[in-house]
Amino acid sequence: MKCKLDLLTCFLKLFPKLNPLHPPLGPKRTVSLETPAVHHHNHQRALIMQRREHHRCHQVWRKPFYGTSIEREEYRKEIREQLKRQMEEKSAELKLQRLSEAKESQYLREVDHLALFRDREKKIQHSKAMTAYRDENKRLMEQSWRDRALTRSQEALKERELLRLNPINWSGTLK
């Protein structure tokens, strides 16, 4: 079988594809451009290539079913190795996927931690600002209460002084 494949390969190397418009042997281009030998050569070449492709595709299945016990065992060994390779590739892919997921979750945890830290800082700053605002309002209210009390006491003193200097005309006789 191997000789046949080598023979086909040798044939294709010895007989390359020919250009019908420029025949290699004989006269130059003819008026009618009929080159049956070249066309036949290319057709035979195409048939040989089709046979070789068919043989390549279909003889693969011959080994596991109709081959010798050694060939069948080699086929099974090849299949096992392919399956092992596929399993290793799959496990390596899953490992990479898990690593990327772990990195992503770590990144998301850090982002979440940073966001919580920022929120806590904002709350603390807001609390400090509200405390300062409250304390300032309290101070202003106490100041205004003191100012009012002082104003009232000054007005009371002023009225007493006026009353002392100018007593009220209760009988209404003075105008």
C-alpha positions in Angstrom: 0.0 0.0 0.0 2.8 2.4 0.8 4.4 1.6 -2.6 1.2 2.7 -4.2 1.2 6.1 -2.4 4.8 6.6 -3.3 4.1 5.6 -6.9 1.3 8.1 -7.1 3.5 10.8 -5.6 6.3 9.9 -8.1 3.8 10.0 -11.0 2.6 13.5 -10.0 6.1 14.7 -9.7 7.1 13.2 -13.1 4.0 14.5 -14.8 3.2 18.0 -13.7 0.2 20.0 -14.9 0.6 21.2 -18.5 -0.7 24.4 -20.0 -2.8 23.4 -23.1 -2.2 26.8 -24.8 1.6 26.2 -24.7 2.2 22.5 -25.4 5.6 21.4 -24.3 6.3 19.1 -27.2 5.6 19.3 -30.9 4.6 22.4 -32.8 3.9 25.8 -31.3 0.4 27.0 -31.0 -1.9 25.8 -33.7 -4.7 27.8 -35.2 -7.5 25.7 -33.7 -5.7 25.3 -30.3 -6.7 21.7 -30.2 -4.3 19.9 -27.8 -5.9 16.5 -27.0 -2.8 15.0 -25.6 -2.3 17.8 -23.1 -5.9 17.7 -22.1 -5.8 14.0 -21.7 -2.6 14.3 -19.6 -4.3 16.8 -17.3 -7.4 14.8 -17.0 -5.5 11.6 -16.1 -3.5 13.7 -13.5 -6.8 15.0 -12.0 -8.2 11.4 -11.8 -5.0 10.2 -10.1 -5.2 13.0 -7.5 -8.9 12.2 -6.9 -8.0 8.5 -6.3 -5.2 9.4 -4.0 -7.5 11.7 -1.9 -10.2 9.1 -1.8 -7.7 6.5 -0.8 -6.2 8.8 1.9 -9.7 9.5 3.4 -11.1 5.9 3.3 -8.1 3.8 4.1 -7.8 5.4 7.5 -10.9 3.4 8.6 -9.4 0.1 7.3 -6.8 -0.2 10.0 -9.1 -0.4 13.1 -11.5 -2.9 11.6 -9.6 -5.1 9.2 -6.0 -4.7 10.1 -3.8 -7.1 12.1 -4.0 -7.1 15.9 -0.8 -5.0 16.1 -2.4 -2.4 13.8 -5.6 -2.4 15.8 -3.6 -2.0 19.0 -1.6 0.8 17.5 -4.8 2.5 16.4 -6.3 2.1 20.0 -3.0 3.4 21.5 -3.2 6.5 19.2 -6.8 7.1 20.1 -5.9 6.8 23.9 -3.0 9.3 23.4 -5.3 11.7 21.6 -7.9 11.4 24.4 -5.2 12.0 27.0 -3.9 15.0 25.1 -7.5 16.4 24.8 -8.0 15.8 28.6 -4.8 17.5 29.4 -5.7 20.5 27.2 -9.1 20.6 28.7 -7.7 20.5 32.2 -5.1 23.2 31.3 -7.9 25.3 29.8 -10.0 24.9 33.0 -7.1 25.7 35.2 -6.4 28.9 33.2 -10.1 29.8 33.4 -10.1 29.2 37.1 -7.0 31.3 37.5 -8.5 34.1 35.5 -11.8 33.9 37.5 -9.8 33.9 40.8 -7.9 37.0 39.6 -11.2 38.7 38.5 -12.8 37.9 41.9 -9.7 39.2 43.7 -9.9 42.4 41.7 -13.6 42.7 42.3 -13.1 42.2 46.1 -10.4 44.9 46.1 -12.7 47.2 44.1 -15.6 46.5 46.6 -13.2 47.0 49.6 -12.1 50.3 48.1 -15.7 51.4 47.5 -16.7 50.5 51.0 -13.6 52.4 52.4 -14.5 55.5 50.3 -18.2 55.3 51.5 -17.0 55.0 55.1 -14.7 58.0 54.6 -17.5 60.0 53.0 -19.8 59.2 55.9 -17.2 60.2 58.5 -16.5 63.5 56.6 -20.3 64.1 56.3 -20.7 63.4 60.0 -17.9 65.8 60.9 -19.3 68.5 58.6 -22.8 68.1 60.1 -21.3 68.2 63.6 -19.5 71.4 62.8 -22.6 72.8 61.2 -24.7 71.9 64.3 -22.1 73.4 66.7 -21.9 76.6 64.6 -25.7 76.9 64.6 -25.8 76.3 68.4 -23.2 78.9 68.9 -25.0 81.4 66.7 -28.3 80.7 68.5 -26.8 81.2 71.9 -25.1 84.4 70.7 -28.4 85.7 69.4 -30.1 84.7 72.8 -27.4 86.6 74.7 -27.8 89.6 72.4 -31.5 89.6 72.8 -31.3 89.3 76.6 -28.7 92.1 76.7 -30.9 94.3 74.4 -33.9 93.6 76.6 -32.0 94.4 79.8 -30.7 97.6 78.2 -34.2 98.6 77.1 -35.5 97.9 80.5 -32.8 100.1 82.1 -33.5 102.8 79.5 -37.3 102.6 80.3 -36.6 102.8 84.0 -34.4 105.8 83.5 -37.1 107.4 81.4 -39.7 106.6 83.9 -37.5 108.0 86.6 -36.9 111.2 84.7 -40.4 111.5 83.2 -43.1 109.9 85.3 -46.2 108.8 83.6 -49.2 111.3 83.8 -51.9 108.9 85.1 -54.6 111.4 85.5 -54.0 112.6 81.9 -54.0 116.3 83.0 -50.7 117.1 81.3 -50.6 117.4 77.6 
